[in-house]
Amino acid sequence: MIAQLRGQILRKGPQEVVVDVAGVGYRVAIPVSTFYRLGEPGSEVELRTYTHVREDTLALYGFLTGAEQELFERLISVGGVGPRLAVNILSGIEVPELVAALRASDVTRLTRVPGVGKKTAERLIVELKDKMPPAVAEEAPMAPATGRPKEDLLSALVNLGYSRAEVERGVDRALREDGSGRFEDLLRRALQIVAAR
C-alpha cells in the first residue's frame, strides 16, 4: 500500500492533485481543505495517502495533515460511506466543525454537505460521536496560490456537488466581500456561505 508521497506538483485542482515522484505522476484525490494549503505547480509536496483497492479501482486519497487522514479513515469505517463521499464531506465542512457537529449530534449541519442525507448523517453520528477527539488542533497556514475568479469558483463548487443556482449567490457574495483575494480564500468563503444555507 502507498502510505505517503513526496514529489513535485504537476497539476492541482480543488478535487485532485497530480504529484510527480521520480518521473511517475500519481493522481491523488484530495479534499478542498488540502487543496487550500498546496503550493503551486512545480513546488514540492508531501502527502499522507490512503490507498483504496477494489476489483476495478486503485485510487489514492491524499491529505496534508494527520487529522484529515484520521477523520477520513473514521468516516469510511461507517457503513454506506465510501472514500468519495468521505472526501466530499471533508471538502464541505472544516475538520474542527465536522468534529463539533458529530460530537453535538448536529444532523442539520451535516445534511448541508452535498451527498449527506438525513440517514447518513444519523449513521455518522451514531457510529462516530464517541470516537471524536475533544479538540482539534489548528491547521497549518495556507500556502500562497493564484487563480481566476468567478468561473473557477463556480466550477469548483459544482464539482463538489452543489447546484449551480445555489453556488452563484455564494460566489457573488464572496467576490463582493473580497474580490481581490486569493482563489483558495475566495473558495473557502464561498463554501462557508453556501454550506450555511
C-alpha positions as CSV (number, residue, x, y, z in Angstrom):
1,M,0.0,0.0,0.0
2,I,1.1,3.5,-0.7
3,A,1.1,5.4,2.6
4,Q,2.9,8.6,1.6
5,L,4.0,10.5,-1.5
6,R,6.8,13.1,-1.7
7,G,7.4,14.9,-5.0
8,Q,6.6,17.8,-7.3
9,I,3.1,19.1,-8.0
10,L,2.4,18.8,-11.7
11,R,-1.2,19.9,-11.7
12,K,-3.7,20.7,-9.0
13,G,-7.4,21.3,-8.7
14,P,-9.9,21.5,-5.8
15,Q,-10.5,17.8,-6.0
16,E,-7.2,16.3,-7.1
17,V,-3.5,16.8,-7.5
18,V,-1.0,15.1,-9.7
19,V,2.3,14.5,-8.0
20,D,5.5,13.6,-9.9
21,V,7.5,11.1,-7.9
22,A,10.7,10.1,-9.6
23,G,9.1,10.6,-13.1
24,V,5.8,8.8,-12.3
25,G,2.7,11.0,-12.0
26,Y,0.4,9.9,-9.2
27,R,-3.2,11.3,-9.4
28,V,-4.4,11.8,-5.8
29,A,-8.0,12.7,-4.8
30,I,-7.9,15.4,-2.1
31,P,-10.4,17.3,0.0
32,V,-10.7,21.1,-0.6
33,S,-9.0,21.6,2.8
34,T,-5.8,20.0,1.5
35,F,-6.1,22.0,-1.8
36,Y,-6.1,25.2,0.2
37,R,-2.7,24.5,1.5
38,L,-1.0,23.1,-1.5
39,G,1.7,25.1,-3.2
40,E,1.8,26.0,-6.9
41,P,2.6,23.5,-9.7
42,G,6.4,22.9,-9.6
43,S,6.6,23.1,-5.8
44,E,7.4,20.2,-3.6
45,V,4.7,18.4,-1.6
46,E,4.5,15.6,0.9
47,L,1.1,13.9,1.2
48,R,-0.2,11.3,3.6
49,T,-2.1,8.8,1.4
50,Y,-4.8,6.2,1.8
51,T,-4.8,3.5,-1.0
52,H,-8.3,2.3,-1.9
53,V,-8.2,-1.0,-3.8
54,R,-11.2,-2.8,-5.4
55,E,-11.5,-5.2,-8.3
56,D,-11.9,-2.4,-10.8
57,T,-10.2,0.5,-9.0
58,L,-6.9,1.5,-7.5
59,A,-7.3,5.1,-6.1
60,L,-5.2,7.3,-3.9
61,Y,-6.6,9.8,-1.4
62,G,-4.2,12.4,-0.1
63,F,-4.0,14.7,3.0
64,L,-1.6,17.2,4.3
65,T,-2.5,16.7,8.0
66,G,-2.8,13.6,10.2
67,A,-6.2,15.0,11.5
68,E,-7.7,15.0,8.0
69,Q,-6.4,11.4,7.2
70,E,-7.6,10.1,10.6
71,L,-11.1,11.6,10.2
72,F,-11.2,10.3,6.6
73,E,-10.4,6.7,7.8
74,R,-13.1,7.0,10.5
75,L,-15.6,8.2,8.0
76,I,-15.1,5.3,5.6
77,S,-15.4,2.9,8.5
78,V,-19.1,3.9,8.6
79,G,-21.4,1.6,6.6
80,G,-22.5,3.3,3.3
81,V,-19.7,5.9,3.4
82,G,-17.1,5.3,0.7
83,P,-13.9,7.2,0.0
84,R,-15.5,9.6,-2.4
85,L,-18.2,10.6,0.0
86,A,-15.7,10.9,2.8
87,V,-13.6,13.3,0.7
88,N,-16.8,15.2,-0.2
89,I,-17.6,15.5,3.5
90,L,-14.2,16.8,4.3
91,S,-14.5,19.2,1.4
92,G,-17.9,20.5,2.6
93,I,-17.0,21.1,6.2
94,E,-13.8,22.1,8.0
95,V,-12.3,19.3,10.2
96,P,-12.9,21.2,13.6
97,E,-16.5,22.0,12.6
98,L,-17.1,18.4,11.5
99,V,-15.8,17.1,14.8
100,A,-18.0,19.6,16.7
101,A,-21.1,18.6,14.6
102,L,-20.6,14.9,15.2
103,R,-20.0,15.4,19.0
104,A,-23.1,17.7,19.2
105,S,-25.3,15.3,17.1
106,D,-25.9,18.2,14.7
107,V,-27.8,16.4,11.9
108,T,-28.9,19.7,10.3
109,R,-25.3,20.9,9.8
110,L,-24.2,17.5,8.4
111,T,-27.0,17.4,5.9
112,R,-25.9,20.7,4.4
113,V,-22.9,18.8,2.9
114,P,-23.8,17.6,-0.6
115,G,-24.3,13.8,-0.7
116,V,-25.1,13.6,3.0
117,G,-28.8,12.9,3.6
118,K,-30.5,12.6,7.0
119,K,-30.0,8.8,7.3
120,T,-26.3,9.1,6.5
121,A,-25.9,12.0,9.0
122,E,-27.6,10.0,11.7
123,R,-25.5,6.9,11.0
124,L,-22.3,9.1,11.1
125,I,-23.4,10.5,14.5
126,V,-24.3,7.1,16.0
127,E,-21.0,5.5,14.9
128,L,-18.6,8.4,15.3
129,K,-19.9,10.7,18.1
130,D,-18.0,9.0,20.9
131,K,-14.9,8.5,18.8
132,M,-14.3,12.2,18.1
133,P,-11.3,13.9,19.9
134,P,-12.3,16.6,22.4
135,A,-10.5,19.3,20.4
136,V,-8.8,19.5,17.0
137,A,-5.5,21.5,16.7
138,E,-5.4,24.5,14.3
139,E,-4.5,23.7,10.8
140,A,-1.2,24.9,9.3
141,P,-1.3,28.2,7.4
142,M,-2.3,28.0,3.8
143,A,0.3,28.1,1.0
144,P,0.0,31.0,-1.4
145,A,-1.8,30.3,-4.6
146,T,-3.4,32.1,-7.5
147,G,-6.4,31.5,-9.7
148,R,-9.2,33.0,-11.9
149,P,-12.2,34.2,-10.0
150,K,-15.9,33.6,-10.7
151,E,-16.0,30.7,-13.3
152,D,-13.2,28.8,-11.4
153,L,-15.1,29.2,-8.1
154,L,-18.4,28.1,-9.7
155,S,-16.8,25.1,-11.3
156,A,-15.1,24.0,-8.1
157,L,-18.3,24.2,-6.0
158,V,-20.4,22.5,-8.7
159,N,-17.8,19.7,-8.8
160,L,-18.3,19.3,-5.1
161,G,-22.0,18.5,-5.6
162,Y,-23.7,21.8,-5.1
163,S,-26.2,23.1,-7.8
164,R,-25.1,26.0,-9.9
165,A,-28.0,28.1,-8.8
166,E,-27.2,27.8,-5.1
167,V,-23.4,28.5,-5.6
168,E,-23.9,31.5,-7.8
169,R,-25.2,33.6,-4.9
170,G,-22.4,32.4,-2.6
171,V,-19.7,33.1,-5.2
172,D,-21.1,36.6,-5.9
173,R,-21.1,37.4,-2.2
174,A,-17.6,36.1,-1.6
175,L,-16.4,38.2,-4.6
176,R,-18.2,41.3,-3.3
177,E,-16.6,40.8,0.2
178,D,-13.1,40.2,-1.1
179,G,-12.8,40.4,-4.9
180,S,-9.1,40.8,-4.8
181,G,-8.5,37.8,-2.6
182,R,-6.6,34.6,-3.4
183,F,-8.6,31.8,-5.1
184,E,-8.3,29.5,-2.1
185,D,-9.6,32.2,0.3
186,L,-12.5,33.0,-2.0
187,L,-13.3,29.3,-2.4
188,R,-13.3,28.8,1.3
189,R,-15.5,31.9,1.9
190,A,-18.0,30.8,-0.9
191,L,-18.1,27.3,0.6
192,Q,-18.9,28.7,4.0
193,I,-21.7,30.9,2.6
194,V,-23.2,28.0,0.6
195,A,-22.9,25.5,3.5
196,A,-24.5,27.9,5.9
197,R,-27.8,28.0,4.0
